[in-house]
Amino acid sequence: MMTNGALALLVHGGTDNWSPARWKSRFDAVCPGRRVLQLTDASFDPAEIHYAAVWKPKPGELAAFPNLRVIFNLGAGVDALMADSSLPGVPMVRISVPDLTERMGEYVALHALMHHRQELYLRQCQRDKRWAPKTQWAAGAISVGIMGLGALGAHSARVLKGIGFRVSGWSRGPKEIDGVPCFGGEGQFDAFLRQTDILVCLLPLTADTRHILNRGVFEKLNRNSPMGAPVLINAGRGGLQNEEDILQCLDDGTLGGASLDVYATEPLPTDSPFWTHPKVVLTPHNAADTDADEISEYVAQQIERFEAGGALENVVDRKRGY
């Protein structure tokens, strides 16, 4: 039986949801009998740290703990963590809880419906005080294609199917979702794109997926739907998108609209054209904002099971990058 090693919190965020004090109080509540430490705390021995719960840790911070056993990443994406060349060779666990999955489903449904129901056009009509409805098609006339069929993508596919959209999915390897045609691998990528009107991207960021959202992909999307030009929804990672290509494709009509929750640089610089582009719906990386209550309990349960000799869940495959 392992001793009750301390848990270090390395949380670097600029919003209320990522307040270090908030996470500290939550972990203190769910980890009775275990020290929960922040780097800003009074002096402690780095050797007593067995676990780390992190969000955007600074390179080298985790290497300071010689007895570290597990790293828990408090968000879904681990690309920033993997970029640390000094990262200790211990298991990394990514968060997968129902709350996060359901929030992503809400976001994808909201934005698919927004573009399907011509909301950008209708809100402009409202600002112009212009009563000019256009013909509205049914959800069943629109094909939504989801790139990335992990827990988030699979749930979003089921939500969209329940609304009435025609839904398909693509992933690097074979996947099966009841009632949802699934395409797999490079050989089926173009066929997936050709029948997609709204492209939803929920892929992890790896060397293979960086800038996968580019002009070459957008030009292959279906151009014969009632929507006219296809639409992009990216709630994956900012590094997935070639932002210059997105802007040019919006301007030349290759894309009819885009909902973006993630960006190459975050917070999004104030001089970014995305802020004011008439075809862009912009959100501040909050599509599936993390819930401190559920996630702290998830981490505490994993630690207890691990110390009792059980297996960790959702361990990152370092070779794949997710």
Solvent accessible surface area in square Angstrom, and as a share of the most:
residue,aa,sasa,rsa
1,M,201,0.90
2,M,70,0.31
3,T,99,0.58
4,N,98,0.50
5,G,5,0.05
6,A,4,0.03
7,L,0,0.00
8,A,1,0.01
9,L,6,0.03
10,L,3,0.01
11,V,12,0.07
12,H,63,0.28
13,G,37,0.36
14,G,85,0.81
15,T,87,0.50
16,D,129,0.67
17,N,25,0.13
18,W,20,0.07
19,S,37,0.24
20,P,52,0.33
21,A,72,0.56
22,R,89,0.33
23,W,0,0.00
24,K,47,0.20
25,S,66,0.43
26,R,52,0.19
27,F,0,0.00
28,D,65,0.34
29,A,66,0.51
30,V,28,0.16
31,C,9,0.06
32,P,112,0.70
33,G,77,0.74
34,R,31,0.11
35,R,128,0.47
36,V,9,0.05
37,L,10,0.05
38,Q,30,0.13
39,L,77,0.38
40,T,126,0.73
41,D,49,0.26
42,A,88,0.68
43,S,114,0.73
44,F,43,0.18
45,D,82,0.42
46,P,57,0.36
47,A,34,0.27
48,E,49,0.22
49,I,0,0.00
50,H,19,0.08
51,Y,0,0.00
52,A,0,0.00
53,A,0,0.00
54,V,0,0.00
55,W,25,0.09
56,K,98,0.42
57,P,23,0.15
58,K,121,0.51
59,P,114,0.72
60,G,32,0.31
61,E,29,0.13
62,L,2,0.01
63,A,54,0.42
64,A,57,0.44
65,F,8,0.03
66,P,99,0.62
67,N,68,0.35
68,L,13,0.06
69,R,78,0.28
70,V,0,0.00
71,I,0,0.00
72,F,0,0.00
73,N,5,0.02
74,L,0,0.00
75,G,3,0.02
76,A,42,0.33
77,G,16,0.16
78,V,7,0.04
79,D,33,0.17
80,A,60,0.46
81,L,5,0.03
82,M,56,0.25
83,A,86,0.66
84,D,18,0.09
85,S,121,0.78
86,S,50,0.32
87,L,21,0.11
88,P,26,0.16
89,G,77,0.74
90,V,26,0.15
91,P,53,0.33
92,M,2,0.01
93,V,0,0.00
94,R,73,0.27
95,I,4,0.02
96,S,34,0.22
97,V,7,0.04
98,P,88,0.55
99,D,29,0.15
100,L,6,0.03
101,T,19,0.11
102,E,91,0.41
103,R,78,0.28
104,M,10,0.04
105,G,1,0.01
106,E,118,0.53
107,Y,15,0.06
108,V,0,0.00
109,A,11,0.09
110,L,99,0.49
111,H,3,0.01
112,A,0,0.00
113,L,62,0.31
114,M,35,0.16
115,H,16,0.07
116,H,7,0.03
117,R,127,0.46
118,Q,29,0.13
119,E,50,0.22
120,L,50,0.25
121,Y,51,0.20
122,L,59,0.29
123,R,104,0.38
124,Q,72,0.32
125,C,6,0.04
126,Q,121,0.54
127,R,158,0.58
128,D,74,0.39
129,K,190,0.81
130,R,110,0.40
131,W,238,0.84
132,A,37,0.29
133,P,98,0.62
134,K,121,0.51
135,T,119,0.69
136,Q,62,0.27
137,W,50,0.17
138,A,72,0.56
139,A,16,0.12
140,G,39,0.37
141,A,34,0.27
142,I,0,0.00
143,S,3,0.02
144,V,0,0.00
145,G,0,0.00
146,I,0,0.00
147,M,0,0.00
148,G,6,0.05
149,L,9,0.04
150,G,43,0.42
151,A,57,0.44
152,L,34,0.17
153,G,1,0.01
154,A,14,0.11
155,H,42,0.19
156,S,0,0.00
157,A,0,0.00
158,R,130,0.48
159,V,47,0.27
160,L,1,0.00
161,K,95,0.40
162,G,71,0.68
163,I,66,0.33
164,G,36,0.34
165,F,7,0.03
166,R,126,0.46
167,V,12,0.07
168,S,3,0.02
169,G,0,0.00
170,W,3,0.01
171,S,7,0.04
172,R,111,0.41
173,G,30,0.29
174,P,131,0.82
175,K,91,0.39
176,E,170,0.76
177,I,18,0.09
178,D,139,0.72
179,G,56,0.54
180,V,8,0.04
181,P,80,0.50
182,C,40,0.24
183,F,43,0.18
184,G,21,0.20
185,G,18,0.17
186,E,140,0.63
187,G,81,0.78
188,Q,87,0.38
189,F,18,0.07
190,D,52,0.27
191,A,37,0.29
192,F,0,0.00
193,L,1,0.00
194,R,145,0.53
195,Q,64,0.29
196,T,0,0.00
197,D,0,0.00
198,I,0,0.00
199,L,0,0.00
200,V,0,0.00
201,C,0,0.00
202,L,17,0.09
203,L,7,0.04
204,P,42,0.27
205,L,19,0.09
206,T,20,0.12
207,A,103,0.80
208,D,96,0.50
209,T,3,0.02
210,R,135,0.49
211,H,85,0.38
212,I,24,0.12
213,L,0,0.00
214,N,44,0.22
215,R,67,0.24
216,G,38,0.37
217,V,11,0.07
218,F,0,0.00
219,E,93,0.41
220,K,89,0.38
221,L,4,0.02
222,N,33,0.17
223,R,104,0.38
224,N,136,0.69
225,S,15,0.09
226,P,66,0.41
227,M,35,0.15
228,G,35,0.34
229,A,23,0.18
230,P,1,0.00
231,V,6,0.03
232,L,0,0.00
233,I,0,0.00
234,N,0,0.00
235,A,7,0.05
236,G,11,0.10
237,R,39,0.14
238,G,8,0.08
239,G,11,0.11
240,L,0,0.00
241,Q,2,0.01
242,N,41,0.21
243,E,40,0.18
244,E,115,0.51
245,D,26,0.14
246,I,0,0.00
247,L,32,0.16
248,Q,83,0.37
249,C,0,0.00
250,L,0,0.00
251,D,105,0.54
252,D,86,0.44
253,G,28,0.27
254,T,16,0.09
255,L,0,0.00
256,G,30,0.29
257,G,1,0.01
258,A,0,0.00
259,S,0,0.00
260,L,0,0.00
261,D,2,0.01
262,V,0,0.00
263,Y,10,0.04
264,A,71,0.55
265,T,78,0.45
266,E,62,0.28
267,P,127,0.80
268,L,19,0.09
269,P,55,0.35
270,T,132,0.77
271,D,123,0.64
272,S,16,0.10
273,P,75,0.47
274,F,3,0.01
275,W,123,0.43
276,T,118,0.69
277,H,26,0.11
278,P,111,0.70
279,K,66,0.28
280,V,18,0.10
281,V,30,0.17
282,L,43,0.21
283,T,24,0.14
284,P,99,0.63
285,H,60,0.27
286,N,71,0.36
287,A,9,0.07
288,A,18,0.14
289,D,46,0.24
290,T,7,0.04
291,D,28,0.14
292,A,0,0.00
293,D,68,0.35
294,E,52,0.23
295,I,0,0.00
296,S,0,0.00
297,E,78,0.35
298,Y,24,0.09
299,V,0,0.00
300,A,7,0.06
301,Q,107,0.48
302,Q,2,0.01
303,I,1,0.01
304,E,105,0.47
305,R,87,0.32
306,F,38,0.16
307,E,14,0.06
308,A,74,0.58
309,G,70,0.67
310,G,30,0.29
311,A,81,0.62
312,L,28,0.14
313,E,81,0.36
314,N,47,0.24
315,V,70,0.40
316,V,9,0.05
317,D,57,0.29
318,R,91,0.33
319,K,201,0.85
320,R,125,0.46
321,G,12,0.11
322,Y,50,0.19
